[in-house]
Structure formats: structure tokens, C-alpha cells
Amino acid sequence: MMRKGTMIVLAAALVLLLAVIGGCGGGQTDEAATPPATGDATQLAETHDCDGGCGMKAVPLDKLTEINGKFYCAGCAAKAKTEESAEHPHG
């Protein structure tokens, strides 16, 4: 009788262990490790003023292009690249 009770407990423990491992491996670990984004997170995005002549202020860095240590919007970046290639025609 003791063996049958032990086997039932062991089987139940094994099923529980598999359920825990299966639940953790469901691809949710990345979401669980990353806290949900709040409104404050988007407000803390790094911004910079365009160094070109357009006057754009507080542009997110992912929308700017860095050329020679300065940050330009798309329109000013095209002008800066043209001016740079005119100054250094050989590359």
C-alpha cells in the first residue's frame, strides 16, 4: 500500500513540475521581465534640435541623422551630405 501511495504522489509531483516548466517556457518570459510601458516612458525619449537651418526643435533621435557629430532632420541631412560631398569630392 505504501508503494502505491508513493507512486501517486510522485506522479502528481511530476505532472506539477511539467506544468510549471511548460508554463514558463511559453514565450511569456520576455513580457514578464519587461514592465509594461507607461506614458512616462515615451516622454523620456531622447530628443535633439536639428543642427540644420530649418528650426526644428526637440526631434526624437531616431528621426535624426548624425553627420560629423551634428544631428539633422531628413531634409537638412540631404543638404549636409551634398555640402560635405562638395567639400570632399574625392571621398
C-alpha positions as CSV (number, residue, x, y, z in Angstrom):
1,M,0.0,0.0,0.0
2,M,2.8,2.4,0.8
3,R,4.3,1.9,-2.7
4,K,1.0,2.8,-4.4
5,G,0.6,6.0,-2.4
6,T,4.2,7.0,-3.0
7,M,3.8,6.4,-6.7
8,I,0.7,8.6,-6.8
9,V,2.4,11.4,-5.0
10,L,5.5,11.1,-7.3
11,A,3.3,11.1,-10.4
12,A,1.4,14.2,-9.2
13,A,4.7,16.0,-8.4
14,L,6.0,15.1,-11.9
15,V,2.8,16.4,-13.5
16,L,3.0,19.6,-11.5
17,L,6.7,20.1,-12.4
18,L,5.9,19.6,-16.1
19,A,3.1,22.1,-15.8
20,V,5.4,24.7,-14.2
21,I,8.1,24.2,-16.8
22,G,5.7,24.3,-19.7
23,G,4.1,27.5,-18.4
24,C,7.4,29.2,-18.0
25,G,8.6,28.2,-21.5
26,G,5.6,29.6,-23.3
27,G,7.4,32.7,-24.6
28,Q,6.0,34.9,-21.9
29,T,9.3,35.3,-20.1
30,D,10.2,38.3,-22.1
31,E,6.9,40.1,-21.4
32,A,7.2,39.1,-17.7
33,A,10.7,40.5,-17.5
34,T,9.8,43.8,-19.2
35,P,7.4,46.0,-17.2
36,P,4.5,47.4,-19.2
37,A,5.2,50.8,-20.9
38,T,3.6,53.8,-19.3
39,G,3.0,57.3,-20.6
40,D,6.2,58.5,-18.8
41,A,8.4,56.1,-20.8
42,T,7.6,57.8,-24.1
43,Q,8.1,61.3,-22.6
44,L,11.7,60.3,-21.6
45,A,12.7,59.6,-25.2
46,E,15.9,61.5,-26.0
47,T,15.4,64.4,-28.3
48,H,17.7,66.9,-30.0
49,D,17.3,70.1,-32.1
50,C,18.1,69.9,-35.8
51,D,21.5,71.5,-36.4
52,G,20.4,72.5,-39.9
53,G,18.7,75.8,-40.7
54,C,15.1,74.5,-40.6
55,G,14.5,75.4,-36.9
56,M,13.0,72.0,-35.8
57,K,13.2,71.6,-32.0
58,A,13.0,68.5,-29.8
59,V,13.1,66.0,-32.6
60,P,13.4,62.3,-31.4
61,L,16.9,61.0,-32.1
62,D,15.5,58.1,-34.1
63,K,14.2,60.6,-36.6
64,L,17.6,62.4,-37.0
65,T,20.7,61.6,-38.9
66,E,24.1,62.2,-37.3
67,I,26.7,63.7,-39.6
68,N,30.1,64.8,-38.2
69,G,28.7,64.9,-34.7
70,K,25.7,67.1,-35.6
71,F,22.1,65.9,-35.8
72,Y,20.0,66.7,-38.9
73,C,16.4,66.1,-39.9
74,A,15.8,64.3,-43.2
75,G,15.7,67.5,-45.3
76,C,18.7,69.1,-43.7
77,A,20.7,65.8,-43.7
78,A,20.3,65.7,-47.5
79,K,21.7,69.2,-47.7
80,A,24.5,68.5,-45.3
81,K,25.5,65.4,-47.3
82,T,25.5,67.4,-50.5
83,E,27.6,70.1,-49.0
84,E,30.0,67.5,-47.5
85,S,30.5,65.8,-50.8
86,A,31.1,69.2,-52.5
87,E,33.8,69.9,-49.9
88,H,35.4,66.5,-50.2
89,P,34.9,65.4,-53.8
90,H,37.4,62.5,-53.6
91,G,35.6,60.7,-50.9
